[in-house]
Amino acid sequence: MSTRLRASFWLLLAACACAPPCVDDGFMSMQLDPLCSAVTETSSTTGEMTATTTESTTTTASTTTTGTSTTTETTSTTGTSTTTETTSTTDELTSTTEASTDGSSSTTGGMEPLTVDAGSSVCGTQQSPPMLQALTMGGDGNYMWSWTPTTDLDDPMSQTPTVTPGGGPTTYTVDVLDGMNDMASDSVTVHFTDQTLVLDPNVCTAFDFTGVGDTDPLGMWQWDPNTKTVCQVLNGRAGMIFCEWELDNAAITGTFSVNTGDDDDWIGLVWGIQDTDHFYLFTWKQSAQNFFECGGSVPMGMQVKVIDVKDPMSDPQSCADRHQPADTVNSKLLVPVDQFYEQGWEAFTEYLFELTHKDTGEITIVIRRKDNMQVVAMKTFMDATYLSGKFGVYQKSQLAACFADLTASCIP
């Protein structure tokens, strides 16, 4: 019995002892009789008088996601001495940890989510190698870092490893693990100013297209390590060669030429490569041609398309997707020849190119003659289909298409 209820009981006894329960005493009788009538005299070894009392306590503990606590106390007194005291207590506490879709962890119940930010693309020089930075927040504060690939890193288990110049732009991924086994990840691409790129088919990917209109014999790329030049030595089907470098808010420069007068087909550049069905394509055709296998008439000159194959099983990529001067089921024409350059390339002429791809979606292509540095064509346009990706070179049915002096630089 609660202390308050026990005190009320003795007050009732005292009141009833002072007034006879059956005497009409006016005001006092009306006030006390209802109260006294509910008191029952009981004999016990201590002579204690007790009141019939009901005391109920209900306690409920549950686990929810609100983290609140509620207590309710209700006292009800009727015309009898029956008193009910009800206490309802709910203690709610939940701590939940989930893995989020962006690779970071999400923790509620007082702990911030584990996150890591490796920053935007990093620019370095041969004299001043850059330091990576994994800005880590949240979690339980006990962090372990792991960078991949480990190539050219002084300490891949450090939060701030230093990168030394390697074979090309490299994208590094950092994984962070805390003491609760939550994990977060982020990536960053490292460029070195005027870094020489090697398009050796022995270490890069040489790919030949096999769709409709690509039935010529397989091509063959040949690398000259002395001149750092890669050439297509067969008049074969469409093909490209690319390495694992990521062009991410960066520029690539180099030269290309066709060192034969016996053919008049395509030479080009590829970038933003996600895979061989998703990329940007710049092509330059020497002569107009009715090319049935490529969807009909194709013009001479320069154009840019974005290749985006939605269903490679039912609608595989074709020659028309890459070379028709119009949108197709798997491509979109971004810059037609009449908005770029409507003349063909010249044989035995070396051209300088500069390709800049910003992470805003801005793309600029500049073509110059190497002998006099005269600008042949220049075009800037916007497209955000692929904001970064690998870089490579391209040819379609063009013998002696050569590319050399490739270098990469980051954009300040």
C-alpha positions as MATLAB code, in Angstrom:
seq = 'MSTRLRASFWLLLAACACAPPCVDDGFMSMQLDPLCSAVTETSSTTGEMTATTTESTTTTASTTTTGTSTTTETTSTTGTSTTTETTSTTDELTSTTEASTDGSSSTTGGMEPLTVDAGSSVCGTQQSPPMLQALTMGGDGNYMWSWTPTTDLDDPMSQTPTVTPGGGPTTYTVDVLDGMNDMASDSVTVHFTDQTLVLDPNVCTAFDFTGVGDTDPLGMWQWDPNTKTVCQVLNGRAGMIFCEWELDNAAITGTFSVNTGDDDDWIGLVWGIQDTDHFYLFTWKQSAQNFFECGGSVPMGMQVKVIDVKDPMSDPQSCADRHQPADTVNSKLLVPVDQFYEQGWEAFTEYLFELTHKDTGEITIVIRRKDNMQVVAMKTFMDATYLSGKFGVYQKSQLAACFADLTASCIP';
ca = [
       0.000    0.000    0.000;
       1.394    3.426   -0.936;
       2.303    5.963    1.787;
      -0.352    8.398    0.605;
      -3.075    5.731    0.669;
      -1.993    4.577    4.152;
      -2.272    8.175    5.514;
      -5.786    8.546    4.030;
      -6.827    5.329    5.708;
      -5.888    6.503    9.244;
      -7.670    9.833    8.672;
     -10.841    7.925    7.846;
     -10.530    5.873   11.019;
     -10.053    8.969   13.147;
     -13.101   10.655   11.623;
     -15.326    7.631   12.135;
     -14.211    7.244   15.787;
     -15.349   10.806   16.564;
     -18.915   10.501   15.184;
     -21.454    7.672   15.681;
     -22.164    6.189   12.310;
     -26.012    5.913   12.893;
     -26.698    9.381   14.325;
     -28.036   12.084   12.039;
     -25.723   14.898   12.902;
     -26.598   17.215   10.082;
     -23.611   18.332    8.041;
     -21.083   16.004    9.669;
     -23.366   13.015    9.200;
     -23.761   13.697    5.481;
     -20.025   14.124    5.056;
     -18.803   11.181    7.103;
     -21.461    8.520    6.692;
     -20.620    7.666    3.084;
     -16.961    7.400    3.976;
     -17.399    5.471    7.223;
     -19.824    3.032    5.684;
     -17.076    1.604    3.526;
     -14.730    0.879    6.447;
     -14.687   -2.653    7.728;
     -13.413   -3.448   11.187;
     -11.085   -6.352   11.162;
      -9.325   -8.151   14.059;
      -5.688   -9.019   13.756;
      -2.782   -9.765   16.087;
      -1.719   -6.129   15.927;
      -5.253   -4.706   16.243;
      -4.718   -2.799   12.953;
      -7.795   -1.563   11.098;
      -7.452   -1.838    7.317;
      -9.465   -0.429    4.472;
     -10.546   -2.413    1.460;
      -8.153   -1.111   -1.121;
      -7.280   -1.992   -4.668;
      -3.807   -1.068   -5.826;
      -2.770   -1.865   -9.364;
       0.562   -1.204  -10.976;
       1.177   -1.924  -14.591;
       4.630   -1.602  -16.118;
       5.288   -2.111  -19.774;
       8.742   -2.108  -21.369;
       9.039   -2.096  -25.111;
      11.634   -1.346  -27.756;
      10.791    1.192  -30.470;
      12.671    3.703  -32.581;
      11.498    6.857  -30.780;
      13.818    6.904  -27.791;
      11.193    8.505  -25.429;
       9.905    7.646  -21.926;
       6.299    8.244  -20.719;
       4.849    7.804  -17.179;
       1.142    8.227  -16.343;
      -0.342    8.135  -12.816;
      -4.133    8.171  -12.256;
      -5.952    8.249   -8.886;
      -9.718    7.810   -8.794;
     -11.881    8.126   -5.626;
     -15.576    7.279   -5.666;
     -18.149    7.212   -2.896;
     -16.276    4.297   -1.349;
     -12.827    3.994    0.047;
     -11.729    1.982   -2.985;
      -8.675    3.705   -4.465;
      -6.972    2.705   -7.695;
      -3.447    3.776   -8.527;
      -2.197    2.903  -11.978;
       1.283    3.525  -13.221;
       2.165    2.944  -16.842;
       5.761    3.287  -17.809;
       7.168    2.846  -21.242;
      10.901    2.805  -21.700;
      11.867    3.026  -25.334;
      15.378    2.749  -26.652;
      16.625    1.515  -29.950;
      20.015    1.697  -31.633;
      19.921    0.695  -35.294;
      22.772    0.398  -37.756;
      22.130   -0.082  -41.457;
      24.249   -0.040  -44.618;
      23.271    2.810  -46.938;
      23.171    2.558  -50.732;
      26.100    4.960  -51.272;
      28.552    2.649  -49.486;
      28.562    4.507  -46.157;
      26.994    3.265  -42.953;
      23.943    4.816  -41.316;
      23.621    4.782  -37.529;
      20.807    6.168  -35.389;
      20.352    6.319  -31.664;
      23.063    8.888  -30.944;
      25.850    7.808  -33.323;
      26.512    9.721  -36.559;
      26.742    7.715  -39.828;
      30.234    6.649  -40.894;
      31.267    8.645  -43.987;
      34.470    9.215  -45.963;
      35.262   11.855  -48.590;
      38.341   11.413  -50.791;
      37.778   14.763  -52.511;
      37.672   15.680  -56.197;
      40.347   14.768  -58.760;
      43.908   15.441  -57.615;
      46.616   17.118  -59.697;
      50.316   16.507  -59.116;
      53.671   17.078  -60.762;
      56.850   15.022  -61.004;
      58.515   17.407  -58.535;
      55.582   17.647  -56.136;
      53.735   14.307  -55.728;
      50.238   14.781  -54.305;
      48.982   13.466  -50.971;
      45.589   11.777  -50.819;
      43.227   12.644  -47.964;
      40.432   10.435  -46.627;
      38.268   12.827  -44.600;
      36.448   10.470  -42.222;
      33.563   11.325  -39.895;
      30.945    9.527  -37.811;
      30.964    5.932  -36.654;
      32.626    5.071  -33.342;
      35.869    6.929  -34.118;
      38.089    3.834  -34.392;
      39.051    3.926  -38.076;
      41.083    1.679  -40.370;
      41.818    2.785  -43.977;
      42.643    0.694  -47.037;
      43.445    2.171  -50.493;
      43.239    0.198  -53.760;
      44.987   -0.237  -56.059;
      48.159   -0.029  -54.019;
      50.135    0.986  -57.135;
      52.419    4.002  -56.598;
      51.232    4.577  -52.980;
      53.823    4.892  -50.201;
      51.409    3.489  -47.551;
      48.029    2.094  -48.705;
      46.907    1.684  -45.053;
      47.403    5.375  -44.248;
      44.693    8.023  -44.118;
      46.996   10.270  -46.179;
      49.190    8.242  -48.566;
      51.501    9.970  -51.056;
      51.255    9.120  -54.767;
      54.289    8.890  -57.039;
      53.959    9.236  -60.847;
      52.971    6.019  -62.611;
      51.805    4.946  -66.036;
      48.745    7.165  -66.341;
      45.819    8.722  -64.484;
      44.766    6.347  -61.713;
      41.512    6.129  -59.765;
      42.020    5.106  -56.132;
      39.270    3.787  -53.852;
      39.501    4.105  -50.071;
      37.553    1.778  -47.764;
      37.118    2.814  -44.115;
      36.173    0.353  -41.377;
      35.320    1.372  -37.807;
      35.168   -0.589  -34.551;
      31.478   -1.435  -35.121;
      32.393   -3.093  -38.460;
      30.587   -0.355  -40.385;
      32.199    0.514  -43.725;
      32.265    3.548  -46.018;
      33.980    4.056  -49.391;
      34.900    6.826  -51.826;
      37.113    7.250  -54.917;
      39.428    9.896  -56.353;
      41.378   10.140  -59.630;
      44.994   11.306  -59.616;
      46.508   13.068  -62.638;
      50.046   14.267  -63.172;
      50.686   17.312  -65.344;
      52.068   16.293  -68.759;
      52.074   12.634  -67.811;
      52.948   10.382  -70.751;
      50.370    7.703  -71.560;
      51.270    4.320  -72.988;
      48.760    2.649  -75.341;
      50.590   -0.659  -75.561;
      48.124   -3.376  -76.701;
      50.065   -5.861  -74.561;
      48.943   -4.077  -71.381;
      45.837   -2.191  -72.585;
      42.522   -3.452  -73.980;
      42.275   -3.848  -77.766;
      38.617   -4.318  -78.681;
      37.039   -5.169  -82.058;
      33.335   -4.450  -82.642;
      31.246   -7.384  -83.859;
      27.769   -5.986  -84.592;
      25.941   -5.326  -87.862;
      28.311   -3.622  -90.297;
      31.430   -4.920  -88.540;
      32.204   -8.005  -90.600;
      35.702   -7.111  -91.821;
      38.691   -9.130  -90.575;
      39.902   -8.415  -87.047;
      42.308   -5.517  -86.738;
      45.788   -5.468  -85.232;
      47.334   -2.678  -83.180;
      51.108   -2.308  -83.064;
      53.030   -0.358  -80.409;
      56.426    1.294  -80.959;
      58.032    1.918  -77.539;
      60.724    4.174  -79.010;
      58.342    6.692  -80.605;
      55.461    5.888  -78.220;
      53.191    5.394  -81.219;
      50.358    2.882  -81.693;
      49.161    2.108  -85.240;
      46.477   -0.043  -86.854;
      48.366   -2.221  -89.342;
      45.388   -3.945  -91.017;
      42.427   -2.690  -92.996;
      39.995   -4.404  -90.657;
      36.799   -3.902  -88.721;
      36.060   -1.082  -86.287;
      38.157   -1.235  -83.164;
      39.493    0.776  -80.262;
      42.300    0.469  -77.761;
      42.095    1.870  -74.229;
      43.799    1.516  -70.866;
      42.485    1.787  -67.332;
      43.162    5.527  -66.973;
      40.165    7.614  -65.970;
      39.693   10.975  -67.690;
      38.099   12.833  -64.754;
      38.080   16.641  -64.967;
      41.213   16.445  -67.108;
      42.657   17.019  -70.570;
      44.468   14.673  -72.934;
      46.661   15.820  -75.806;
      48.393   13.905  -78.567;
      48.763   13.479  -82.301;
      47.110   11.334  -84.960;
      47.692   10.754  -88.653;
      46.900    8.373  -91.520;
      50.109    7.289  -93.165;
      48.697    5.892  -96.406;
      46.925    7.248  -99.469;
      45.087    4.009 -100.212;
      42.025    4.403  -97.950;
      39.496    7.078  -96.914;
      37.663    5.870  -93.821;
      37.428    6.835  -90.125;
      39.902    7.841  -87.452;
      38.792    8.987  -84.006;
      38.920    9.280  -80.224;
      36.860    7.614  -77.480;
      36.417    8.825  -73.887;
      34.009    8.557  -70.978;
      34.290    4.793  -71.535;
      32.184    2.874  -69.020;
      32.386   -0.286  -71.125;
      32.372   -1.112  -74.842;
      28.656   -0.237  -75.118;
      28.775    3.113  -73.310;
      31.158    5.911  -74.366;
      31.657    9.153  -76.320;
      32.999    8.927  -79.892;
      34.677   11.578  -82.057;
      35.194   10.469  -85.682;
      36.723   12.075  -88.768;
      35.935   10.617  -92.218;
      38.066   11.521  -95.236;
      35.382   11.037  -97.934;
      31.609   10.761  -98.102;
      30.394    7.273  -98.892;
      27.283    5.180  -99.370;
      28.110    2.611  -96.729;
      25.210    0.151  -96.766;
      26.458   -1.853  -93.783;
      26.598    1.367  -91.719;
      23.030    2.377  -92.481;
      23.474    4.133  -95.803;
      25.091    7.417  -96.754;
      27.743    8.763  -94.372;
      29.318   12.228  -94.772;
      32.931   13.307  -94.748;
      34.058   15.454  -91.842;
      33.987   15.445  -88.030;
      31.119   14.491  -85.764;
      30.540   13.482  -82.122;
      28.101   10.859  -80.839;
      27.335    9.335  -77.458;
      26.865    5.557  -77.507;
      24.379    4.273  -74.913;
      23.225    0.708  -75.546;
      20.104   -0.003  -73.513;
      19.604   -3.692  -74.358;
      22.661   -5.389  -75.915;
      20.759   -8.661  -76.307;
      17.763   -7.459  -78.335;
      19.369   -4.313  -79.832;
      23.156   -4.813  -80.007;
      25.453   -1.990  -81.055;
      25.979   -1.592  -84.824;
      28.112    0.396  -87.231;
      25.122    2.699  -87.846;
      25.007    3.583  -84.136;
      28.548    4.931  -84.346;
      28.597    6.504  -87.832;
      25.130    7.459  -89.057;
      24.725   11.294  -88.918;
      21.538   10.964  -86.845;
      20.191    9.534  -83.605;
      19.765    5.759  -83.577;
      18.355    3.250  -81.119;
      21.724    3.104  -79.315;
      23.216    6.542  -79.962;
      22.614   10.266  -79.953;
      24.239   12.733  -82.352;
      25.764   15.477  -80.186;
      27.684   17.478  -82.837;
      26.877   16.964  -86.560;
      29.463   17.624  -89.273;
      27.815   20.888  -90.343;
      28.390   22.263  -86.829;
      31.940   20.948  -86.508;
      34.036   20.459  -89.685;
      32.809   19.361  -93.114;
      36.133   18.491  -94.791;
      38.085   15.246  -94.646;
      41.509   14.576  -93.179;
      44.626   14.700  -95.344;
      46.888   11.677  -95.716;
      50.465   11.848  -94.384;
      49.541   14.859  -92.266;
      50.063   14.920  -88.523;
      47.353   16.564  -86.451;
      47.502   17.730  -82.852;
      44.413   17.174  -80.737;
      43.363   18.395  -77.302;
      40.396   16.813  -75.575;
      39.102   18.373  -72.342;
      36.354   16.741  -70.295;
      35.137   18.644  -67.226;
      33.058   17.175  -64.429;
      30.356   19.754  -65.248;
      29.680   17.962  -68.546;
      31.553   20.529  -70.643;
      33.593   18.926  -73.444;
      36.032   20.716  -75.759;
      37.831   19.270  -78.776;
      40.533   21.227  -80.614;
      42.253   19.919  -83.774;
      45.393   21.646  -85.194;
      47.885   20.934  -87.948;
      51.178   20.084  -86.270;
      53.340   21.636  -89.008;
      51.981   25.181  -88.557;
      49.795   24.939  -85.391;
      46.837   26.255  -87.379;
      43.457   25.395  -85.840;
      41.507   23.119  -88.165;
      38.407   22.858  -85.975;
      37.314   23.566  -82.416;
      34.067   22.732  -80.672;
      32.738   23.046  -77.118;
      29.482   21.360  -76.131;
      27.660   20.034  -73.062;
      26.574   16.507  -72.237;
      26.293   14.827  -68.839;
      25.704   11.213  -69.893;
      29.175   10.204  -68.661;
      31.002   12.684  -66.424;
      34.158   10.576  -66.322;
      35.526    7.398  -67.835;
      38.433    5.790  -69.626;
      40.144    7.207  -72.713;
      41.155    5.463  -75.935;
      41.620    5.790  -79.709;
      39.458    4.467  -82.557;
      39.511    3.531  -86.235;
      37.030    1.973  -88.632;
      38.379    0.145  -91.709;
      41.404    2.438  -91.796;
      44.869    1.083  -92.446;
      47.858    2.975  -90.968;
      45.826    5.038  -88.500;
      48.439    6.121  -85.935;
      48.329    7.881  -82.543;
      51.332    9.217  -80.607;
      52.653   11.554  -77.887;
      49.658   11.082  -75.595;
      49.837   13.091  -72.372;
      47.311   13.797  -69.623;
      46.930   16.882  -67.435;
      44.420   17.821  -64.797;
      42.268   20.923  -65.063;
      43.127   23.572  -62.415;
];
